[in-house]
Amino acid sequence: MAGSIREILLEAGRPTVAEARRRLAGELDLARRRGDLVLKVIHGYGSTGVGGALRDAVRSSLRRRAKEGRIRAFLAAEKIESHGEACRLLLDACPRLARDRDFIDHNDGVRFVLL
């Protein structure tokens, strides 16, 4: 659906990294079949104060998928200003993203994915 943002709460149930990666892969496949354009992946930040294992796993999984051409772009909410091209692509595809609270607040526990 044009302009829609589908939210995935990846951290729900405190999954292991392997479980979270499987869930992310399944959600990306489902989103593609549904015709979703933008996914908001909520992975949490971790309790260490420097980011957690899920955040790192999600980032590496999305980086690999982008390199393989399976997603168009992804953006860490905390790095919105420093990722100009990915940010521009996401906002062009889904302008209402600019009104998303996690996007505005640069939430460290969120990634946005453009399919």
Buried (B, 14 or more C-beta within 10 A) or exposed (E): EEEEBBEBEBBEEEBEBEEBBEBBEEBBEEBEEEEBBBBBBBBBBBEEEEBBBBBEBBBEBBEEBBEEEBBBBBBBBBEBEEBEEBBEBBBEBBEEBEEBEBBEEEBBBBBBBBB
